[in-house]
Amino acid sequence: MMKKICVVGLGYIGLPTAVMFANHGYQVLGVDVSERAINLLSKGQVHIEEPGLQDYLTKSLVEGTFTVSTTPEEADMFIVAVPSPITSEKTADMKYIEAATASIVPFLKKGNLVVLESTVPPRTVMDVMMPILAEANLEFGTELFVSHSPERVIPGKVFEELVNNSRIIGGINKESAERTREFYLSFVKGEFHMTDVTTAEMVKVMENTFRDVNIAFANEIAKISENLGVNAWEAISLANHHPRVNIHFPGPGVGGHCIAVDPWFLVEKQNELAKIIHLSRLTNDGMPNFTVNKTLEILKSNHIRNPRVAVLGLTFKSNIDDVRESPSMEIVEKLSHEDVNLVSFDPHVLENKVPSQTQSFEDAITHADTLVILTDHDYFKKMNPHTLAELMTTRIVLDTKNCIDREEWEAAGFTVYKLGDGKGNPIG
């Protein structure tokens, strides 16, 4: 008989994971509290954007290996893949983890495996999940097996990385980890690295914190470069030719459900020790305000009255529809309170998320004085500056992602500013 998997949480990680298992020999029930998501999926429609997702969903529905519901059912393996956001006080919000864990307790039976995929503060499995799972009255490690196997994929390449990336598996005991590995072996071609559950939690948070600290360093370099008249993009690129140097690139902030969130888990756990981590978070969280100030300085220095500003890009990274923790959203919010005529556009965000948003690129560009590029979508990289120049009132662009070719745009009559390019008015 085909083994059954119940996946709780059908978001950017849970849904791809669910249909992946459903296409690799398992009967899968996908569970989500969102009735909208369940209704769409039951009709064969995806509610998030991810290359390949629609094909995997369609195939699993046609073959009958994937069904959806708002409530769990008995299964052999339960995967918890729900959000683990931070509160306004920058502490981990465990309510989704707690609710998802509690929802599967009535359906647990001897021999079951529970796997947490969500990225969480270290000791979440031990201190948050296991006290709830204990209500099933099953002995841990012999009757009920528990592990943490954190997702390590990037939006836009989820299916490629689900297969090829190495997999960390941390169990409450060795058998829990081994049982987890057996399930993921159905599609994972990358290496498996086995450890204990708390170390696995720490590893995932460390990975994202490393990137956050590196980006904060790049953002500091960008600010310093502006004041010294250095092109930070060129300087970083040249520095990275050193075999032991890998500096990330600056930007208008850090977003998404991982890098902008996970470092706070360590700050919360060990505030007195996490000094570099904390400062990096504050640096990156300050970049939206820096970007707004730079935009206003550019408008002022060019003597533009009643400016029409077109913000291009609302998602936190290129070529996806995810606006979670996106610095672009904060920048748009801040600019909406300034004395500007604001319009925003994102080709991947098909439902308006902010009052200034339009679904028409031409509407966004027409009569604009300044373009502010916040996300390096391929759509924006392919923009024709000569065509845009004919539609705009003033030809100014602030490129925060090094998305466009300066020479090409200047040839079309644009004044081009870039974050950290050492040109224009320095911002302290």
C-alpha positions in Angstrom: 0.0 0.0 0.0 1.3 3.5 -0.9 2.5 5.5 2.1 0.6 8.7 2.9 2.1 12.1 3.7 0.2 15.0 5.2 1.7 18.4 4.6 0.4 21.2 6.8 1.0 24.6 5.2 0.7 25.0 1.4 2.7 28.2 0.9 6.0 28.8 -1.0 7.7 25.8 0.6 4.9 23.5 1.6 3.1 23.3 -1.7 6.2 22.5 -3.9 7.3 19.9 -1.3 3.8 18.3 -1.3 3.5 18.0 -5.0 7.1 16.8 -5.3 6.3 13.9 -2.9 3.0 13.3 -4.8 4.9 12.9 -8.0 7.5 10.5 -6.5 5.5 7.6 -5.2 3.4 8.9 -2.2 -0.2 9.7 -1.6 -0.2 13.3 -0.3 -2.8 15.3 1.5 -2.1 19.1 1.5 -3.6 21.0 4.4 -4.0 24.8 4.7 -6.2 27.1 6.8 -6.7 29.3 3.8 -10.0 28.3 2.1 -9.1 30.5 -0.9 -5.9 28.4 -1.4 -7.7 25.1 -0.9 -10.4 26.2 -3.4 -7.9 27.2 -6.0 -5.8 24.1 -5.6 -8.8 21.8 -5.7 -9.6 23.3 -9.1 -6.1 22.7 -10.3 -5.0 26.4 -10.0 -1.8 27.5 -8.1 -2.0 30.4 -5.7 1.7 31.2 -5.8 4.1 31.8 -8.6 6.9 29.2 -9.0 8.3 27.8 -12.3 7.2 24.2 -12.8 4.6 24.3 -10.0 1.6 24.2 -12.2 2.9 21.2 -14.1 3.6 19.2 -10.9 0.2 20.1 -9.4 -1.7 19.2 -12.6 0.1 15.8 -12.9 -0.5 14.9 -9.3 -4.2 15.8 -9.4 -4.7 13.9 -12.7 -3.0 10.8 -11.2 -5.0 11.2 -7.9 -1.9 11.3 -5.7 -2.6 14.8 -4.3 -5.6 16.0 -2.5 -6.2 19.1 -0.4 -8.2 19.9 2.7 -8.5 22.4 5.5 -8.1 19.6 8.1 -5.4 16.9 8.5 -6.0 13.2 8.3 -4.2 10.1 9.4 -0.9 9.5 7.6 2.5 7.9 7.9 4.4 11.1 7.8 3.4 14.7 8.8 5.3 17.7 7.5 4.8 21.0 9.1 5.7 23.8 6.7 4.0 26.9 8.1 5.3 30.5 8.5 7.5 31.4 11.5 7.5 35.2 11.3 8.7 37.8 13.8 6.5 40.1 15.9 6.8 43.9 15.9 9.1 43.4 18.9 11.4 41.3 16.7 10.8 38.1 18.5 9.7 34.7 17.0 6.0 34.3 16.5 5.4 30.6 17.2 1.6 30.6 16.9 1.5 29.0 13.4 4.0 26.3 14.5 1.9 25.6 17.6 -1.4 25.6 15.8 -0.1 23.3 13.0 1.4 20.9 15.5 -1.8 20.8 17.6 -3.8 20.1 14.5 -2.1 16.8 13.7 -2.1 15.4 17.3 -5.6 13.8 17.0 -4.4 11.9 13.9 -1.0 10.6 15.2 -0.6 6.8 15.6 2.2 4.4 16.5 5.1 4.5 14.0 4.4 8.0 12.7 7.0 10.5 11.7 6.7 14.3 12.2 9.0 16.5 10.3 9.3 20.3 10.7 10.5 22.1 7.6 9.9 25.7 8.8 12.9 27.7 9.7 12.8 28.3 13.4 14.8 29.4 16.4 17.0 26.7 17.8 15.2 24.4 20.4 11.8 25.0 18.8 11.3 21.2 18.2 12.3 20.4 21.8 10.6 23.3 23.6 7.6 24.1 21.5 6.6 21.1 19.3 7.3 18.1 21.5 5.2 19.3 24.5 2.3 19.5 22.1 3.1 16.2 20.4 3.3 14.5 23.8 -0.5 14.8 24.0 -0.7 11.9 21.6 0.6 9.6 24.4 3.2 8.0 22.1 6.8 7.4 23.3 9.2 9.6 21.5 11.9 7.9 19.5 10.2 4.4 19.5 6.5 5.0 18.8 6.6 8.6 17.4 9.6 9.9 15.5 10.4 13.6 15.1 12.9 15.5 13.1 13.8 18.9 11.5 14.7 19.0 7.9 14.8 22.7 7.0 14.1 23.9 3.5 17.2 25.3 1.7 15.7 26.5 -1.6 15.4 29.9 -3.3 12.1 31.1 -4.8 12.3 30.8 -8.6 14.4 27.7 -8.4 12.6 25.7 -5.8 12.2 22.4 -7.8 15.7 22.4 -9.1 17.1 23.0 -5.6 14.7 20.5 -3.9 16.3 17.8 -6.0 19.9 18.9 -6.2 20.7 20.7 -2.9 22.1 18.8 0.0 19.7 18.1 2.8 20.2 18.6 6.5 18.3 16.2 8.7 18.3 16.5 12.5 16.4 13.9 14.5 15.4 13.7 18.2 17.2 10.3 17.8 19.1 8.5 15.1 16.1 6.5 13.9 14.0 9.6 13.5 16.7 11.0 11.2 17.0 7.8 9.3 13.3 7.5 8.7 13.1 11.1 7.5 16.0 10.4 5.0 14.1 7.4 3.6 11.2 9.6 2.6 13.3 12.4 1.0 15.4 9.8 -0.9 12.5 9.5 -3.3 13.5 12.7 -5.1 16.6 14.3 -3.4 19.8 13.7 -5.3 22.0 15.9 -3.1 23.9 14.7 -0.1 22.2 14.0 3.2 23.9 15.4 6.4 22.6 13.8 9.6 22.7 15.5 12.9 20.6 16.2 16.0 17.5 18.3 15.8 18.7 21.4 17.5 21.9 21.5 15.5 19.8 21.3 12.3 17.7 24.3 13.5 20.9 26.2 14.2 22.5 25.4 10.8 19.6 26.9 8.9 19.4 30.0 10.9 23.2 30.4 10.6 23.1 30.1 6.8 20.6 32.9 6.4 22.4 35.0 9.1 25.7 34.7 7.2 24.0 36.2 4.1 22.4 39.0 6.1 25.7 40.0 7.7 27.4 39.9 4.3 24.7 42.0 2.7 25.0 44.5 5.6 28.7 44.8 4.9 28.0 45.4 1.2 25.5 48.1 2.2 28.0 49.8 4.4 30.5 49.7 1.5 27.9 51.3 -0.7 27.4 54.2 1.7 31.1 54.7 2.2 31.7 54.5 -1.6 29.1 57.2 -2.2 30.9 59.6 0.1 34.3 58.7 -1.3 33.3 58.9 -5.0 33.9 55.2 -5.6 31.6 52.9 -7.7 30.8 50.2 -5.1 29.5 47.7 -7.7 32.8 47.8 -9.6 34.9 47.7 -6.4 33.0 44.7 -5.0 33.2 42.9 -8.3 36.9 43.4 -8.5 37.4 42.4 -4.8 35.5 39.2 -5.5 38.2 38.1 -8.0 40.3 37.3 -4.9 40.0 33.6 -4.3 39.0 33.9 -0.7 36.6 36.9 -1.0 32.9 36.7 -1.7 31.2 40.0 -0.9 27.5 40.2 -1.7 26.0 43.2 -3.4 24.1 46.2 -1.8 20.5 47.0 -2.3 17.5 48.9 -0.9 17.0 46.4 1.9 16.6 42.7 2.7 13.3 40.9 2.4 11.7 37.5 2.2 10.7 35.0 4.9 14.2 34.0 5.7 17.1 36.4 5.6 15.1 39.4 6.9 13.7 37.3 9.7 16.0 34.5 10.9 18.8 36.5 12.3 16.4 38.0 14.9 16.0 34.4 16.2 19.6 34.4 17.4 19.3 38.0 18.7 16.3 36.9 20.7 18.0 33.8 22.1 21.4 35.4 22.9 21.0 39.2 22.8 24.2 39.9 24.7 26.3 37.8 22.4 24.7 38.5 19.0 26.3 42.0 18.5 27.4 41.7 14.9 24.2 39.9 13.9 22.1 42.6 15.6 24.0 45.5 14.0 23.7 43.8 10.6 19.9 43.5 11.0 19.7 47.2 11.9 21.9 48.2 8.9 19.8 46.3 6.4 16.5 47.4 8.0 17.7 51.0 7.6 18.3 50.7 3.8 14.6 51.5 2.8 14.9 54.8 4.7 18.3 55.4 3.0 16.8 54.7 -0.4 13.9 57.1 0.2 16.3 59.9 1.3 18.4 59.3 -1.7 15.4 59.5 -4.0 14.3 62.8 -2.4 17.8 64.2 -2.6 17.9 63.4 -6.4 14.6 65.1 -6.9 15.8 68.2 -5.0 19.1 68.4 -6.7 17.4 68.3 -10.1 14.9 71.0 -9.1 11.8 68.9 -9.9 8.6 70.3 -8.6 5.5 68.2 -8.0 7.5 65.1 -9.1 5.9 62.0 -10.5 7.9 59.0 -9.2 7.5 55.6 -10.7 8.7 52.7 -8.4 9.5 49.6 -10.3 9.5 46.3 -8.3 7.5 45.4 -5.2 8.8 41.9 -4.5 11.8 41.1 -2.4 13.8 39.4 -5.2 13.7 39.1 -8.9 11.2 37.1 -11.0 8.9 36.0 -8.2 5.6 37.3 -6.8 6.6 37.2 -3.1 6.3 40.6 -1.3 6.8 39.2 2.3 9.1 41.5 4.3 10.0 43.2 1.0 11.9 46.5 1.5 10.1 47.8 -1.6 6.8 47.8 0.2 8.4 49.8 3.0 9.9 52.3 0.5 6.6 52.7 -1.2 4.9 53.3 2.1 7.4 56.0 3.1 7.3 57.7 -0.3 3.5 57.8 -0.1 3.9 60.3 2.8 6.2 62.5 0.9 5.3 65.4 -1.5 5.4 63.2 -4.6 3.0 61.8 -7.1 3.7 58.1 -6.6 2.9 55.2 -8.8 4.3 51.6 -8.5 4.4 48.6 -10.8 5.5 45.0 -10.6 4.9 42.6 -13.5 4.8 39.6 -11.1 2.4 41.0 -8.5 -0.9 40.6 -10.3 -3.2 41.8 -7.5 -2.7 45.4 -6.2 -0.9 45.3 -2.8 -0.6 49.1 -2.3 -2.8 52.1 -3.3 -0.2 53.4 -5.7 0.0 50.2 -7.7 -1.0 49.9 -11.3 -1.1 46.9 -13.5 -0.1 48.9 -16.6 3.6 49.5 -17.1 2.8 52.2 -19.6 0.6 54.0 -17.1 3.5 53.9 -14.5 6.0 55.3 -16.9 3.9 57.9 -18.7 4.8 61.5 -17.5 7.1 60.1 -14.8 10.0 62.3 -13.7 12.0 59.6 -11.9 12.2 55.8 -12.1 13.2 54.0 -8.9 14.2 50.4 -9.7 13.9 48.4 -6.5 13.8 44.8 -7.9 15.9 43.4 -10.7 13.2 41.5 -12.6 14.2 40.4 -16.1 11.3 42.6 -17.2 13.1 45.7 -16.1 16.5 44.6 -17.4 14.9 44.4 -20.9 13.4 47.9 -20.8 14.2 50.1 -23.8 15.4 53.5 -22.6 14.7 55.2 -25.9 11.0 54.1 -25.7 10.7 55.2 -22.1 12.3 58.5 -22.8 9.5 59.4 -25.2 6.9 58.7 -22.5 8.5 60.4 -19.5 8.5 64.1 -18.5 12.0 64.1 -17.0 14.6 61.4 -17.7 16.0 60.4 -14.3 16.5 56.9 -13.0 17.7 55.6 -9.6 18.8 52.0 -10.0 19.3 50.4 -6.6 20.0 46.9 -8.0 22.5 47.6 -10.8 19.9 46.5 -13.1 20.4 48.7 -16.2 23.4 49.6 -18.4 24.5 53.2 -17.5 26.0 54.0 -20.9 22.9 52.7 -22.8 20.6 54.8 -20.7 22.7 57.9 -20.7 22.8 57.7 -24.5 19.1 57.8 -24.5 19.2 61.1 -22.5 18.8 59.7 -19.0 20.6 60.9 -15.8 21.4 57.6 -14.1 22.0 57.2 -10.4 23.0 53.9 -8.8 23.1 52.9 -5.1 26.7 53.2 -4.1 28.0 54.5 -7.4 29.9 57.4 -6.0 28.0 59.9 -8.2 25.5 62.5 -7.3 25.0 64.0 -3.9 26.5 61.9 -1.1 24.0 60.7 1.5 25.4 60.3 5.0 
